[in-house]
Amino acid sequence: MAKWECTMCGYIYDPEVGDEENGVAPGTAFEDLPADWVCPLCGAEKEDFERL
Ligand SMILES: [Zn+2]
């Protein structure tokens, strides 16, 4: 699964890690994140992420 980078702050979403603080289990692909998921660091929306 691909990692995605926030173009606003540089945070990298790693699907192997997920985003457990925000209810996203490890193993969740970026494409499968809820539409209202935002960057945990800066609040940017999914469309502000770039596939690595
Ligand atoms: Zn960000």
mmCIF file of the protein (N, C-alpha, C, O) and its ligand, coordinates in Angstrom:
data_MODEL
# 
_entry.id   MODEL 
# 
loop_
_entity.id 
_entity.type 
_entity.pdbx_number_of_molecules 
1 polymer     1 
2 non-polymer 1 
# 
_entity_poly.entity_id                      1 
_entity_poly.type                           'polypeptide(L)' 
_entity_poly.nstd_linkage                   no 
_entity_poly.nstd_monomer                   no 
_entity_poly.pdbx_seq_one_letter_code       MAKWECTMCGYIYDPEVGDEENGVAPGTAFEDLPADWVCPLCGAEKEDFERL 
_entity_poly.pdbx_seq_one_letter_code_can   MAKWECTMCGYIYDPEVGDEENGVAPGTAFEDLPADWVCPLCGAEKEDFERL 
_entity_poly.pdbx_strand_id                 A 
# 
loop_
_entity_poly_seq.entity_id 
_entity_poly_seq.num 
_entity_poly_seq.mon_id 
_entity_poly_seq.hetero 
1 1  MET n 
1 2  ALA n 
1 3  LYS n 
1 4  TRP n 
1 5  GLU n 
1 6  CYS n 
1 7  THR n 
1 8  MET n 
1 9  CYS n 
1 10 GLY n 
1 11 TYR n 
1 12 ILE n 
1 13 TYR n 
1 14 ASP n 
1 15 PRO n 
1 16 GLU n 
1 17 VAL n 
1 18 GLY n 
1 19 ASP n 
1 20 GLU n 
1 21 GLU n 
1 22 ASN n 
1 23 GLY n 
1 24 VAL n 
1 25 ALA n 
1 26 PRO n 
1 27 GLY n 
1 28 THR n 
1 29 ALA n 
1 30 PHE n 
1 31 GLU n 
1 32 ASP n 
1 33 LEU n 
1 34 PRO n 
1 35 ALA n 
1 36 ASP n 
1 37 TRP n 
1 38 VAL n 
1 39 CYS n 
1 40 PRO n 
1 41 LEU n 
1 42 CYS n 
1 43 GLY n 
1 44 ALA n 
1 45 GLU n 
1 46 LYS n 
1 47 GLU n 
1 48 ASP n 
1 49 PHE n 
1 50 GLU n 
1 51 ARG n 
1 52 LEU n 
# 
loop_
_struct_asym.id 
_struct_asym.entity_id 
A 1 
B 2 
# 
loop_
_chem_comp.id 
_chem_comp.type 
_chem_comp.mon_nstd_flag 
ALA 'L-peptide linking' y 
ARG 'L-peptide linking' y 
ASN 'L-peptide linking' y 
ASP 'L-peptide linking' y 
CYS 'L-peptide linking' y 
GLU 'L-peptide linking' y 
GLY 'peptide linking'   y 
ILE 'L-peptide linking' y 
LEU 'L-peptide linking' y 
LYS 'L-peptide linking' y 
MET 'L-peptide linking' y 
PHE 'L-peptide linking' y 
PRO 'L-peptide linking' y 
THR 'L-peptide linking' y 
TRP 'L-peptide linking' y 
TYR 'L-peptide linking' y 
VAL 'L-peptide linking' y 
ZN  non-polymer         . 
# 
_pdbx_entity_nonpoly.entity_id   2 
_pdbx_entity_nonpoly.name        ? 
_pdbx_entity_nonpoly.comp_id     ZN 
# 
_pdbx_nonpoly_scheme.asym_id         B 
_pdbx_nonpoly_scheme.entity_id       2 
_pdbx_nonpoly_scheme.mon_id          ZN 
_pdbx_nonpoly_scheme.ndb_seq_num     1 
_pdbx_nonpoly_scheme.pdb_seq_num     101 
_pdbx_nonpoly_scheme.auth_seq_num    101 
_pdbx_nonpoly_scheme.pdb_mon_id      ZN 
_pdbx_nonpoly_scheme.auth_mon_id     ZN 
_pdbx_nonpoly_scheme.pdb_strand_id   A 
_pdbx_nonpoly_scheme.pdb_ins_code    . 
# 
loop_
_atom_site.group_PDB 
_atom_site.id 
_atom_site.type_symbol 
_atom_site.label_atom_id 
_atom_site.label_alt_id 
_atom_site.label_comp_id 
_atom_site.label_asym_id 
_atom_site.label_entity_id 
_atom_site.label_seq_id 
_atom_site.pdbx_PDB_ins_code 
_atom_site.Cartn_x 
_atom_site.Cartn_y 
_atom_site.Cartn_z 
_atom_site.occupancy 
_atom_site.B_iso_or_equiv 
_atom_site.pdbx_formal_charge 
_atom_site.auth_seq_id 
_atom_site.auth_comp_id 
_atom_site.auth_asym_id 
_atom_site.auth_atom_id 
_atom_site.pdbx_PDB_model_num 
ATOM   1   N  N  . MET A 1 1  ? 0.846   -1.203 0.000  1.00 0.00 ? 1   MET A N  1 
ATOM   2   C  CA . MET A 1 1  ? 0.000   0.000  0.000  1.00 0.00 ? 1   MET A CA 1 
ATOM   3   C  C  . MET A 1 1  ? 0.880   1.252  0.000  1.00 0.00 ? 1   MET A C  1 
ATOM   4   O  O  . MET A 1 1  ? 1.946   1.278  0.615  1.00 0.00 ? 1   MET A O  1 
ATOM   5   N  N  . ALA A 1 2  ? 0.425   2.264  -0.685 1.00 0.00 ? 2   ALA A N  1 
ATOM   6   C  CA . ALA A 1 2  ? 1.220   3.478  -0.850 1.00 0.00 ? 2   ALA A CA 1 
ATOM   7   C  C  . ALA A 1 2  ? 1.130   4.381  0.372  1.00 0.00 ? 2   ALA A C  1 
ATOM   8   O  O  . ALA A 1 2  ? 0.109   4.439  1.056  1.00 0.00 ? 2   ALA A O  1 
ATOM   9   N  N  . LYS A 1 3  ? 2.231   5.083  0.624  1.00 0.00 ? 3   LYS A N  1 
ATOM   10  C  CA . LYS A 1 3  ? 2.219   6.151  1.620  1.00 0.00 ? 3   LYS A CA 1 
ATOM   11  C  C  . LYS A 1 3  ? 1.802   7.450  0.921  1.00 0.00 ? 3   LYS A C  1 
ATOM   12  O  O  . LYS A 1 3  ? 2.048   7.626  -0.273 1.00 0.00 ? 3   LYS A O  1 
ATOM   13  N  N  . TRP A 1 4  ? 1.182   8.336  1.661  1.00 0.00 ? 4   TRP A N  1 
ATOM   14  C  CA . TRP A 1 4  ? 0.743   9.614  1.112  1.00 0.00 ? 4   TRP A CA 1 
ATOM   15  C  C  . TRP A 1 4  ? 1.282   10.729 1.994  1.00 0.00 ? 4   TRP A C  1 
ATOM   16  O  O  . TRP A 1 4  ? 1.320   10.605 3.218  1.00 0.00 ? 4   TRP A O  1 
ATOM   17  N  N  . GLU A 1 5  ? 1.703   11.828 1.353  1.00 0.00 ? 5   GLU A N  1 
ATOM   18  C  CA . GLU A 1 5  ? 2.279   12.955 2.087  1.00 0.00 ? 5   GLU A CA 1 
ATOM   19  C  C  . GLU A 1 5  ? 1.350   14.164 2.045  1.00 0.00 ? 5   GLU A C  1 
ATOM   20  O  O  . GLU A 1 5  ? 0.790   14.507 1.004  1.00 0.00 ? 5   GLU A O  1 
ATOM   21  N  N  . CYS A 1 6  ? 1.203   14.794 3.198  1.00 0.00 ? 6   CYS A N  1 
ATOM   22  C  CA . CYS A 1 6  ? 0.442   16.045 3.278  1.00 0.00 ? 6   CYS A CA 1 
ATOM   23  C  C  . CYS A 1 6  ? 1.271   17.152 2.653  1.00 0.00 ? 6   CYS A C  1 
ATOM   24  O  O  . CYS A 1 6  ? 2.399   17.403 3.078  1.00 0.00 ? 6   CYS A O  1 
ATOM   25  N  N  . THR A 1 7  ? 0.718   17.816 1.646  1.00 0.00 ? 7   THR A N  1 
ATOM   26  C  CA . THR A 1 7  ? 1.491   18.856 0.968  1.00 0.00 ? 7   THR A CA 1 
ATOM   27  C  C  . THR A 1 7  ? 1.525   20.151 1.786  1.00 0.00 ? 7   THR A C  1 
ATOM   28  O  O  . THR A 1 7  ? 2.263   21.080 1.459  1.00 0.00 ? 7   THR A O  1 
ATOM   29  N  N  . MET A 1 8  ? 0.730   20.201 2.842  1.00 0.00 ? 8   MET A N  1 
ATOM   30  C  CA . MET A 1 8  ? 0.699   21.406 3.661  1.00 0.00 ? 8   MET A CA 1 
ATOM   31  C  C  . MET A 1 8  ? 1.780   21.387 4.749  1.00 0.00 ? 8   MET A C  1 
ATOM   32  O  O  . MET A 1 8  ? 2.397   22.414 5.030  1.00 0.00 ? 8   MET A O  1 
ATOM   33  N  N  . CYS A 1 9  ? 2.006   20.216 5.359  1.00 0.00 ? 9   CYS A N  1 
ATOM   34  C  CA . CYS A 1 9  ? 2.925   20.174 6.504  1.00 0.00 ? 9   CYS A CA 1 
ATOM   35  C  C  . CYS A 1 9  ? 3.977   19.084 6.422  1.00 0.00 ? 9   CYS A C  1 
ATOM   36  O  O  . CYS A 1 9  ? 4.906   19.066 7.231  1.00 0.00 ? 9   CYS A O  1 
ATOM   37  N  N  . GLY A 1 10 ? 3.853   18.165 5.453  1.00 0.00 ? 10  GLY A N  1 
ATOM   38  C  CA . GLY A 1 10 ? 4.868   17.131 5.325  1.00 0.00 ? 10  GLY A CA 1 
ATOM   39  C  C  . GLY A 1 10 ? 4.570   15.853 6.090  1.00 0.00 ? 10  GLY A C  1 
ATOM   40  O  O  . GLY A 1 10 ? 5.350   14.902 6.031  1.00 0.00 ? 10  GLY A O  1 
ATOM   41  N  N  . TYR A 1 11 ? 3.448   15.816 6.810  1.00 0.00 ? 11  TYR A N  1 
ATOM   42  C  CA . TYR A 1 11 ? 3.056   14.575 7.501  1.00 0.00 ? 11  TYR A CA 1 
ATOM   43  C  C  . TYR A 1 11 ? 2.889   13.463 6.471  1.00 0.00 ? 11  TYR A C  1 
ATOM   44  O  O  . TYR A 1 11 ? 2.347   13.679 5.387  1.00 0.00 ? 11  TYR A O  1 
ATOM   45  N  N  . ILE A 1 12 ? 3.360   12.278 6.824  1.00 0.00 ? 12  ILE A N  1 
ATOM   46  C  CA . ILE A 1 12 ? 3.217   11.144 5.920  1.00 0.00 ? 12  ILE A CA 1 
ATOM   47  C  C  . ILE A 1 12 ? 2.244   10.140 6.511  1.00 0.00 ? 12  ILE A C  1 
ATOM   48  O  O  . ILE A 1 12 ? 2.439   9.648  7.622  1.00 0.00 ? 12  ILE A O  1 
ATOM   49  N  N  . TYR A 1 13 ? 1.189   9.841  5.755  1.00 0.00 ? 13  TYR A N  1 
ATOM   50  C  CA . TYR A 1 13 ? 0.255   8.792  6.170  1.00 0.00 ? 13  TYR A CA 1 
ATOM   51  C  C  . TYR A 1 13 ? 0.815   7.448  5.728  1.00 0.00 ? 13  TYR A C  1 
ATOM   52  O  O  . TYR A 1 13 ? 0.978   7.192  4.535  1.00 0.00 ? 13  TYR A O  1 
ATOM   53  N  N  . ASP A 1 14 ? 1.109   6.591  6.706  1.00 0.00 ? 14  ASP A N  1 
ATOM   54  C  CA . ASP A 1 14 ? 1.640   5.256  6.430  1.00 0.00 ? 14  ASP A CA 1 
ATOM   55  C  C  . ASP A 1 14 ? 0.534   4.246  6.734  1.00 0.00 ? 14  ASP A C  1 
ATOM   56  O  O  . ASP A 1 14 ? 0.159   4.083  7.895  1.00 0.00 ? 14  ASP A O  1 
ATOM   57  N  N  . PRO A 1 15 ? 0.005   3.567  5.716  1.00 0.00 ? 15  PRO A N  1 
ATOM   58  C  CA . PRO A 1 15 ? -1.115  2.643  5.936  1.00 0.00 ? 15  PRO A CA 1 
ATOM   59  C  C  . PRO A 1 15 ? -0.778  1.507  6.900  1.00 0.00 ? 15  PRO A C  1 
ATOM   60  O  O  . PRO A 1 15 ? -1.677  0.930  7.511  1.00 0.00 ? 15  PRO A O  1 
ATOM   61  N  N  . GLU A 1 16 ? 0.504   1.183  7.042  1.00 0.00 ? 16  GLU A N  1 
ATOM   62  C  CA . GLU A 1 16 ? 0.865   0.121  7.978  1.00 0.00 ? 16  GLU A CA 1 
ATOM   63  C  C  . GLU A 1 16 ? 0.709   0.582  9.423  1.00 0.00 ? 16  GLU A C  1 
ATOM   64  O  O  . GLU A 1 16 ? 0.556   -0.237 10.329 1.00 0.00 ? 16  GLU A O  1 
ATOM   65  N  N  . VAL A 1 17 ? 0.748   1.872  9.631  1.00 0.00 ? 17  VAL A N  1 
ATOM   66  C  CA . VAL A 1 17 ? 0.631   2.446  10.976 1.00 0.00 ? 17  VAL A CA 1 
ATOM   67  C  C  . VAL A 1 17 ? -0.797  2.924  11.241 1.00 0.00 ? 17  VAL A C  1 
ATOM   68  O  O  . VAL A 1 17 ? -1.300  2.821  12.359 1.00 0.00 ? 17  VAL A O  1 
ATOM   69  N  N  . GLY A 1 18 ? -1.439  3.447  10.197 1.00 0.00 ? 18  GLY A N  1 
ATOM   70  C  CA . GLY A 1 18 ? -2.776  4.005  10.372 1.00 0.00 ? 18  GLY A CA 1 
ATOM   71  C  C  . GLY A 1 18 ? -2.726  5.323  11.137 1.00 0.00 ? 18  GLY A C  1 
ATOM   72  O  O  . GLY A 1 18 ? -1.711  6.019  11.129 1.00 0.00 ? 18  GLY A O  1 
ATOM   73  N  N  . ASP A 1 19 ? -3.813  5.652  11.785 1.00 0.00 ? 19  ASP A N  1 
ATOM   74  C  CA . ASP A 1 19 ? -3.913  6.894  12.564 1.00 0.00 ? 19  ASP A CA 1 
ATOM   75  C  C  . ASP A 1 19 ? -4.822  6.578  13.741 1.00 0.00 ? 19  ASP A C  1 
ATOM   76  O  O  . ASP A 1 19 ? -5.967  7.024  13.813 1.00 0.00 ? 19  ASP A O  1 
ATOM   77  N  N  . GLU A 1 20 ? -4.269  5.790  14.666 1.00 0.00 ? 20  GLU A N  1 
ATOM   78  C  CA . GLU A 1 20 ? -5.101  5.233  15.736 1.00 0.00 ? 20  GLU A CA 1 
ATOM   79  C  C  . GLU A 1 20 ? -5.717  6.300  16.627 1.00 0.00 ? 20  GLU A C  1 
ATOM   80  O  O  . GLU A 1 20 ? -6.809  6.107  17.162 1.00 0.00 ? 20  GLU A O  1 
ATOM   81  N  N  . GLU A 1 21 ? -5.031  7.415  16.788 1.00 0.00 ? 21  GLU A N  1 
ATOM   82  C  CA . GLU A 1 21 ? -5.593  8.489  17.619 1.00 0.00 ? 21  GLU A CA 1 
ATOM   83  C  C  . GLU A 1 21 ? -6.913  8.987  17.052 1.00 0.00 ? 21  GLU A C  1 
ATOM   84  O  O  . GLU A 1 21 ? -7.757  9.509  17.781 1.00 0.00 ? 21  GLU A O  1 
ATOM   85  N  N  . ASN A 1 22 ? -7.082  8.821  15.746 1.00 0.00 ? 22  ASN A N  1 
ATOM   86  C  CA . ASN A 1 22 ? -8.307  9.282  15.100 1.00 0.00 ? 22  ASN A CA 1 
ATOM   87  C  C  . ASN A 1 22 ? -9.163  8.120  14.596 1.00 0.00 ? 22  ASN A C  1 
ATOM   88  O  O  . ASN A 1 22 ? -9.985  8.286  13.695 1.00 0.00 ? 22  ASN A O  1 
ATOM   89  N  N  . GLY A 1 23 ? -8.957  6.944  15.191 1.00 0.00 ? 23  GLY A N  1 
ATOM   90  C  CA . GLY A 1 23 ? -9.828  5.822  14.911 1.00 0.00 ? 23  GLY A CA 1 
ATOM   91  C  C  . GLY A 1 23 ? -9.534  5.075  13.631 1.00 0.00 ? 23  GLY A C  1 
ATOM   92  O  O  . GLY A 1 23 ? -10.385 4.339  13.132 1.00 0.00 ? 23  GLY A O  1 
ATOM   93  N  N  . VAL A 1 24 ? -8.334  5.255  13.088 1.00 0.00 ? 24  VAL A N  1 
ATOM   94  C  CA . VAL A 1 24 ? -7.969  4.561  11.857 1.00 0.00 ? 24  VAL A CA 1 
ATOM   95  C  C  . VAL A 1 24 ? -7.003  3.430  12.210 1.00 0.00 ? 24  VAL A C  1 
ATOM   96  O  O  . VAL A 1 24 ? -5.883  3.678  12.657 1.00 0.00 ? 24  VAL A O  1 
ATOM   97  N  N  . ALA A 1 25 ? -7.442  2.198  12.009 1.00 0.00 ? 25  ALA A N  1 
ATOM   98  C  CA . ALA A 1 25 ? -6.648  1.038  12.398 1.00 0.00 ? 25  ALA A CA 1 
ATOM   99  C  C  . ALA A 1 25 ? -5.458  0.847  11.465 1.00 0.00 ? 25  ALA A C  1 
ATOM   100 O  O  . ALA A 1 25 ? -5.523  1.204  10.289 1.00 0.00 ? 25  ALA A O  1 
ATOM   101 N  N  . PRO A 1 26 ? -4.364  0.279  11.994 1.00 0.00 ? 26  PRO A N  1 
ATOM   102 C  CA . PRO A 1 26 ? -3.248  -0.090 11.120 1.00 0.00 ? 26  PRO A CA 1 
ATOM   103 C  C  . PRO A 1 26 ? -3.734  -1.005 9.998  1.00 0.00 ? 26  PRO A C  1 
ATOM   104 O  O  . PRO A 1 26 ? -4.593  -1.860 10.219 1.00 0.00 ? 26  PRO A O  1 
ATOM   105 N  N  . GLY A 1 27 ? -3.190  -0.828 8.808  1.00 0.00 ? 27  GLY A N  1 
ATOM   106 C  CA . GLY A 1 27 ? -3.604  -1.637 7.672  1.00 0.00 ? 27  GLY A CA 1 
ATOM   107 C  C  . GLY A 1 27 ? -4.687  -0.979 6.829  1.00 0.00 ? 27  GLY A C  1 
ATOM   108 O  O  . GLY A 1 27 ? -5.206  -1.596 5.899  1.00 0.00 ? 27  GLY A O  1 
ATOM   109 N  N  . THR A 1 28 ? -5.036  0.270  7.144  1.00 0.00 ? 28  THR A N  1 
ATOM   110 C  CA . THR A 1 28 ? -6.054  0.986  6.381  1.00 0.00 ? 28  THR A CA 1 
ATOM   111 C  C  . THR A 1 28 ? -5.397  1.768  5.242  1.00 0.00 ? 28  THR A C  1 
ATOM   112 O  O  . THR A 1 28 ? -4.577  2.656  5.476  1.00 0.00 ? 28  THR A O  1 
ATOM   113 N  N  . ALA A 1 29 ? -5.769  1.424  4.007  1.00 0.00 ? 29  ALA A N  1 
ATOM   114 C  CA . ALA A 1 29 ? -5.226  2.143  2.850  1.00 0.00 ? 29  ALA A CA 1 
ATOM   115 C  C  . ALA A 1 29 ? -5.712  3.585  2.851  1.00 0.00 ? 29  ALA A C  1 
ATOM   116 O  O  . ALA A 1 29 ? -6.802  3.882  3.340  1.00 0.00 ? 29  ALA A O  1 
ATOM   117 N  N  . PHE A 1 30 ? -4.891  4.484  2.297  1.00 0.00 ? 30  PHE A N  1 
ATOM   118 C  CA . PHE A 1 30 ? -5.297  5.893  2.234  1.00 0.00 ? 30  PHE A CA 1 
ATOM   119 C  C  . PHE A 1 30 ? -6.642  6.040  1.542  1.00 0.00 ? 30  PHE A C  1 
ATOM   120 O  O  . PHE A 1 30 ? -7.480  6.844  1.950  1.00 0.00 ? 30  PHE A O  1 
ATOM   121 N  N  . GLU A 1 31 ? -6.836  5.257  0.494  1.00 0.00 ? 31  GLU A N  1 
ATOM   122 C  CA . GLU A 1 31 ? -8.080  5.337  -0.272 1.00 0.00 ? 31  GLU A CA 1 
ATOM   123 C  C  . GLU A 1 31 ? -9.306  4.952  0.572  1.00 0.00 ? 31  GLU A C  1 
ATOM   124 O  O  . GLU A 1 31 ? -10.431 5.353  0.275  1.00 0.00 ? 31  GLU A O  1 
ATOM   125 N  N  . ASP A 1 32 ? -9.059  4.165  1.632  1.00 0.00 ? 32  ASP A N  1 
ATOM   126 C  CA . ASP A 1 32 ? -10.166 3.696  2.457  1.00 0.00 ? 32  ASP A CA 1 
ATOM   127 C  C  . ASP A 1 32 ? -10.427 4.578  3.682  1.00 0.00 ? 32  ASP A C  1 
ATOM   128 O  O  . ASP A 1 32 ? -11.328 4.298  4.472  1.00 0.00 ? 32  ASP A O  1 
ATOM   129 N  N  . LEU A 1 33 ? -9.640  5.638  3.834  1.00 0.00 ? 33  LEU A N  1 
ATOM   130 C  CA . LEU A 1 33 ? -9.905  6.564  4.938  1.00 0.00 ? 33  LEU A CA 1 
ATOM   131 C  C  . LEU A 1 33 ? -11.253 7.233  4.710  1.00 0.00 ? 33  LEU A C  1 
ATOM   132 O  O  . LEU A 1 33 ? -11.644 7.461  3.565  1.00 0.00 ? 33  LEU A O  1 
ATOM   133 N  N  . PRO A 1 34 ? -11.963 7.548  5.777  1.00 0.00 ? 34  PRO A N  1 
ATOM   134 C  CA . PRO A 1 34 ? -13.243 8.253  5.594  1.00 0.00 ? 34  PRO A CA 1 
ATOM   135 C  C  . PRO A 1 34 ? -13.034 9.582  4.886  1.00 0.00 ? 34  PRO A C  1 
ATOM   136 O  O  . PRO A 1 34 ? -11.975 10.199 4.999  1.00 0.00 ? 34  PRO A O  1 
ATOM   137 N  N  . ALA A 1 35 ? -14.056 10.015 4.154  1.00 0.00 ? 35  ALA A N  1 
ATOM   138 C  CA . ALA A 1 35 ? -13.946 11.243 3.363  1.00 0.00 ? 35  ALA A CA 1 
ATOM   139 C  C  . ALA A 1 35 ? -13.676 12.453 4.252  1.00 0.00 ? 35  ALA A C  1 
ATOM   140 O  O  . ALA A 1 35 ? -13.119 13.455 3.802  1.00 0.00 ? 35  ALA A O  1 
ATOM   141 N  N  . ASP A 1 36 ? -14.079 12.348 5.525  1.00 0.00 ? 36  ASP A N  1 
ATOM   142 C  CA . ASP A 1 36 ? -13.888 13.506 6.400  1.00 0.00 ? 36  ASP A CA 1 
ATOM   143 C  C  . ASP A 1 36 ? -12.613 13.401 7.237  1.00 0.00 ? 36  ASP A C  1 
ATOM   144 O  O  . ASP A 1 36 ? -12.391 14.208 8.141  1.00 0.00 ? 36  ASP A O  1 
ATOM   145 N  N  . TRP A 1 37 ? -11.776 12.407 6.934  1.00 0.00 ? 37  TRP A N  1 
ATOM   146 C  CA . TRP A 1 37 ? -10.494 12.310 7.628  1.00 0.00 ? 37  TRP A CA 1 
ATOM   147 C  C  . TRP A 1 37 ? -9.631  13.507 7.226  1.00 0.00 ? 37  TRP A C  1 
ATOM   148 O  O  . TRP A 1 37 ? -9.621  13.913 6.064  1.00 0.00 ? 37  TRP A O  1 
ATOM   149 N  N  . VAL A 1 38 ? -8.919  14.057 8.185  1.00 0.00 ? 38  VAL A N  1 
ATOM   150 C  CA . VAL A 1 38 ? -8.013  15.169 7.885  1.00 0.00 ? 38  VAL A CA 1 
ATOM   151 C  C  . VAL A 1 38 ? -6.638  14.879 8.472  1.00 0.00 ? 38  VAL A C  1 
ATOM   152 O  O  . VAL A 1 38 ? -6.484  14.023 9.343  1.00 0.00 ? 38  VAL A O  1 
ATOM   153 N  N  . CYS A 1 39 ? -5.661  15.596 7.986  1.00 0.00 ? 39  CYS A N  1 
ATOM   154 C  CA . CYS A 1 39 ? -4.290  15.465 8.482  1.00 0.00 ? 39  CYS A CA 1 
ATOM   155 C  C  . CYS A 1 39 ? -4.273  15.681 9.992  1.00 0.00 ? 39  CYS A C  1 
ATOM   156 O  O  . CYS A 1 39 ? -4.759  16.705 10.474 1.00 0.00 ? 39  CYS A O  1 
ATOM   157 N  N  . PRO A 1 40 ? -3.711  14.717 10.754 1.00 0.00 ? 40  PRO A N  1 
ATOM   158 C  CA . PRO A 1 40 ? -3.706  14.853 12.216 1.00 0.00 ? 40  PRO A CA 1 
ATOM   159 C  C  . PRO A 1 40 ? -2.804  15.978 12.719 1.00 0.00 ? 40  PRO A C  1 
ATOM   160 O  O  . PRO A 1 40 ? -2.923  16.399 13.870 1.00 0.00 ? 40  PRO A O  1 
ATOM   161 N  N  . LEU A 1 41 ? -1.913  16.460 11.875 1.00 0.00 ? 41  LEU A N  1 
ATOM   162 C  CA . LEU A 1 41 ? -1.024  17.536 12.309 1.00 0.00 ? 41  LEU A CA 1 
ATOM   163 C  C  . LEU A 1 41 ? -1.568  18.914 11.978 1.00 0.00 ? 41  LEU A C  1 
ATOM   164 O  O  . LEU A 1 41 ? -1.527  19.815 12.815 1.00 0.00 ? 41  LEU A O  1 
ATOM   165 N  N  . CYS A 1 42 ? -2.079  19.087 10.761 1.00 0.00 ? 42  CYS A N  1 
ATOM   166 C  CA . CYS A 1 42 ? -2.460  20.449 10.347 1.00 0.00 ? 42  CYS A CA 1 
ATOM   167 C  C  . CYS A 1 42 ? -3.915  20.577 9.922  1.00 0.00 ? 42  CYS A C  1 
ATOM   168 O  O  . CYS A 1 42 ? -4.380  21.687 9.660  1.00 0.00 ? 42  CYS A O  1 
ATOM   169 N  N  . GLY A 1 43 ? -4.650  19.463 9.848  1.00 0.00 ? 43  GLY A N  1 
ATOM   170 C  CA . GLY A 1 43 ? -6.060  19.556 9.511  1.00 0.00 ? 43  GLY A CA 1 
ATOM   171 C  C  . GLY A 1 43 ? -6.357  19.646 8.022  1.00 0.00 ? 43  GLY A C  1 
ATOM   172 O  O  . GLY A 1 43 ? -7.497  19.902 7.634  1.00 0.00 ? 43  GLY A O  1 
ATOM   173 N  N  . ALA A 1 44 ? -5.341  19.438 7.178  1.00 0.00 ? 44  ALA A N  1 
ATOM   174 C  CA . ALA A 1 44 ? -5.576  19.476 5.733  1.00 0.00 ? 44  ALA A CA 1 
ATOM   175 C  C  . ALA A 1 44 ? -6.470  18.318 5.301  1.00 0.00 ? 44  ALA A C  1 
ATOM   176 O  O  . ALA A 1 44 ? -6.476  17.261 5.932  1.00 0.00 ? 44  ALA A O  1 
ATOM   177 N  N  . GLU A 1 45 ? -7.216  18.520 4.237  1.00 0.00 ? 45  GLU A N  1 
ATOM   178 C  CA . GLU A 1 45 ? -8.121  17.482 3.764  1.00 0.00 ? 45  GLU A CA 1 
ATOM   179 C  C  . GLU A 1 45 ? -7.388  16.464 2.889  1.00 0.00 ? 45  GLU A C  1 
ATOM   180 O  O  . GLU A 1 45 ? -6.252  16.684 2.467  1.00 0.00 ? 45  GLU A O  1 
ATOM   181 N  N  . LYS A 1 46 ? -8.067  15.347 2.629  1.00 0.00 ? 46  LYS A N  1 
ATOM   182 C  CA . LYS A 1 46 ? -7.442  14.265 1.856  1.00 0.00 ? 46  LYS A CA 1 
ATOM   183 C  C  . LYS A 1 46 ? -6.938  14.745 0.501  1.00 0.00 ? 46  LYS A C  1 
ATOM   184 O  O  . LYS A 1 46 ? -5.914  14.273 0.008  1.00 0.00 ? 46  LYS A O  1 
ATOM   185 N  N  . GLU A 1 47 ? -7.662  15.682 -0.093 1.00 0.00 ? 47  GLU A N  1 
ATOM   186 C  CA . GLU A 1 47 ? -7.269  16.147 -1.433 1.00 0.00 ? 47  GLU A CA 1 
ATOM   187 C  C  . GLU A 1 47 ? -5.957  16.936 -1.404 1.00 0.00 ? 47  GLU A C  1 
ATOM   188 O  O  . GLU A 1 47 ? -5.367  17.215 -2.448 1.00 0.00 ? 47  GLU A O  1 
ATOM   189 N  N  . ASP A 1 48 ? -5.507  17.294 -0.191 1.00 0.00 ? 48  ASP A N  1 
ATOM   190 C  CA . ASP A 1 48 ? -4.233  17.999 -0.084 1.00 0.00 ? 48  ASP A CA 1 
ATOM   191 C  C  . ASP A 1 48 ? -3.057  17.030 0.078  1.00 0.00 ? 48  ASP A C  1 
ATOM   192 O  O  . ASP A 1 48 ? -1.921  17.455 0.289  1.00 0.00 ? 48  ASP A O  1 
ATOM   193 N  N  . PHE A 1 49 ? -3.336  15.729 -0.021 1.00 0.00 ? 49  PHE A N  1 
ATOM   194 C  CA . PHE A 1 49 ? -2.285  14.729 0.080  1.00 0.00 ? 49  PHE A CA 1 
ATOM   195 C  C  . PHE A 1 49 ? -1.820  14.289 -1.292 1.00 0.00 ? 49  PHE A C  1 
ATOM   196 O  O  . PHE A 1 49 ? -2.576  14.302 -2.264 1.00 0.00 ? 49  PHE A O  1 
ATOM   197 N  N  . GLU A 1 50 ? -0.560  13.899 -1.346 1.00 0.00 ? 50  GLU A N  1 
ATOM   198 C  CA . GLU A 1 50 ? 0.072   13.480 -2.581 1.00 0.00 ? 50  GLU A CA 1 
ATOM   199 C  C  . GLU A 1 50 ? 0.628   12.078 -2.391 1.00 0.00 ? 50  GLU A C  1 
ATOM   200 O  O  . GLU A 1 50 ? 1.279   11.791 -1.386 1.00 0.00 ? 50  GLU A O  1 
ATOM   201 N  N  . ARG A 1 51 ? 0.371   11.214 -3.355 1.00 0.00 ? 51  ARG A N  1 
ATOM   202 C  CA . ARG A 1 51 ? 0.855   9.835  -3.268 1.00 0.00 ? 51  ARG A CA 1 
ATOM   203 C  C  . ARG A 1 51 ? 2.380   9.804  -3.428 1.00 0.00 ? 51  ARG A C  1 
ATOM   204 O  O  . ARG A 1 51 ? 2.931   10.464 -4.308 1.00 0.00 ? 51  ARG A O  1 
ATOM   205 N  N  . LEU A 1 52 ? 3.047   9.040  -2.577 1.00 0.00 ? 52  LEU A N  1 
ATOM   206 C  CA . LEU A 1 52 ? 4.510   8.931  -2.671 1.00 0.00 ? 52  LEU A CA 1 
ATOM   207 C  C  . LEU A 1 52 ? 4.914   7.741  -3.524 1.00 0.00 ? 52  LEU A C  1 
ATOM   208 O  O  . LEU A 1 52 ? 6.105   7.493  -3.714 1.00 0.00 ? 52  LEU A O  1 
HETATM 209 ZN ZN . ZN  B 2 .  ? -0.711  18.205 7.273  1.00 0.00 2 101 ZN  A ZN 1 
# 
